[in-house]
Structure formats: C-alpha cells, structure tokens
Amino acid sequence: MDHNGAAAGGDRRLPGSDGEHALQLKLGTRERAERFYDEQVLDYLNDRMREFVAAQEMFFLATSDRYGECDNSFRAGPPGFLHVVDERTLVFPEYRGNGVHASLGNIAENPHAALLLIDFERARIGLHINGRARIVPDAEMRARHPELPEETVPGRRAQVWVRLEVEEAYIHCAKHIPRLAKVEGRAARERDWGTDDYRRKGGDFFGAAREAEQRRARGRAVPAPPPAAPAAPAVPEVPAAPAPPPVAPAPAPDAAPEPVPAAAAPPPVVSGPVASAPAAADAEAWRAQARRALEEAERRGAAAPSRPEDWFSRR
C-alpha cells in the first residue's frame, strides 16, 4: 500500500492501490480490509511507532526504478541509526559499500520507497513504513539536523543520507515471525559494524566470484587451431595398355606340329584392354598352324574345335 486509491464502487478514498481494492471485491475480503484500513493504517508515526523505530538495529528497504523493476535491500546499525526526526520524517545514513548503489539509483529515478522493520527478539512484531524518499548530502543533512551523531556506526561517517517523508505506517502481524535470541559475550563483540574487510563481510560465500573467474578463464583459453583443409583426392593412375603378345615364328614346312594335349583347356578370359589385332601375315600363319594341329587331332581322334577361328574366340 504505497498510495491512496478510490474504493471500487464508491467515492470514499481508501489507502492502498486500485489492484488490491479490486481483489478484495473479487475474493470477498473488502469488509476485513476496510476494518484494517480504519484501525491500523496511519499517515504518520504515533508514539509507539517512534519508540519501536528508535530501538531497531535493522530494516529491509524496497525500491524500484522508473520502469517498476524492484530491488530489496538490507540495512543495519546500532539502535537509532534509523533516526526519527518527527512523526512524519525518518532519515538514515548510507555508507561506502560495493559501489553499485542499487537502492539509491532507484530512489534517484522513483521516490517511492518502503521500509519493513521486524522485532524478532522481544515483541515479535513488524512495522511497515511507506513514503517518498530523496537523497541528501551529508553536509546538508547535518546543517538541518545538528543533533545527528558524527558517526552513526563506530568508525564510519555517512557519505549521503536518505530522507523519507512518511505516507503510510501500519502493523505487520506476529503470526509467522520467529523468535530469535541475540548472542552474548565474544560473539556479540565480534559484530563488524561497517567493516570493509572482504572476508569478514562474507567473502565469496555463494561462489559467484569463483564462477566469474572460471568464465573469464574460459574466455582467455587459446582457441583450438582450425581443422586442416581436406587433401585433394588423388588422381588415379591410368594403366598403360598391355603390350601385344609376342608372335611365334612360323614353323618350317617340313617341321612336325607340336602335339596337342588330349583335353586342351580353353584359353583364359583376359580382362582389361583388348590387344590390338595382329597383322594379316601373322594371322595366316596361325591359321596354317591351327589346320595342321586339327588334322593331327583328328588323326588321333581327339576332340578339337570345329573351326580354326574358334581357338582365339573369347568365350
């Protein structure tokens, strides 16, 4: 509830937004909501609220930028660091931090801010404070409010202040607030208000810095060389044409022909390029030799091709 809106179906002005009023009607809670507005929501800090604020050591701060993108942050310090100026004004210091200035950056764009204070130790109750915030330089704030301590946090001086003009203040019920006990002795003395020590502030508790370094290391890694271009395919060698078979010399006229085996195997089938045809004179000599072999075979009764040409046929 950070601004006033018109109650749906009437002229009465109620705290809260149009959205919450519409949901109250839809869900049947309007009567309860109006009773809460009437009894609990103030536009100032009453005496009990101011006492409560002055005793707190922490609060949660909600802000958003001009687009409505939200941020929620945590503020802590000794009692009184959230200073009550009057019933409608609060101020709190901003110290040196991580340099991001998320909350201050939002306030610079959009003054609406919300504080949630919870007493976990004694009353187990909470207090919402909504209003309009602005950033005030330290010198200006001290000139207007000289009662502010020089060091709200021991050893630390504020860089700037946030001034909140109260618009709404209302209770956060104790229904689900756990009871927490404050530590005593050495553990209490070791509280590091405002420390800048990296380790004592928590170090890299969630491992985000380690993961960032791993990402940077991957970015610095030497890239693998590009794959070599594929080699050009080898050009197959073309086999040379085989030489023609040697020509056997023609036998003398009175020479006896060579005997032919009884079961002569057919010549093997030759694959590959065909040899060029022999000269005409050589072919006639082969035919003469074949006729003589045929005659000899017939004389002996051996089987033989019926034609001389069949000796050289390709079967």
Secondary structure, DSSP 8 states (H G I E B T S, - for coil): --SEEE-TTSS-EEES-HHHHHHHHHHT-HHHHHHHHHHH-BSS--HHHHHHHHH-SEEEEEEE-TT--EEEEEEE-STTSSEEEETTEEEEEE---SS--HHHHHHHH--EEEEEEEETTTT-EEEEEEEEEEEEEHHHHHHH-TTS-S-SBTTB--SEEEEEEEEEEEEE-STT--------THHHHT--TT---TTTTTTTTTSHHHHHHHHHHHHHS-------------------------------TT-------TT--------SS------HHHHHHHHHHHHHHHHHHHHHT----SSGGGGG---
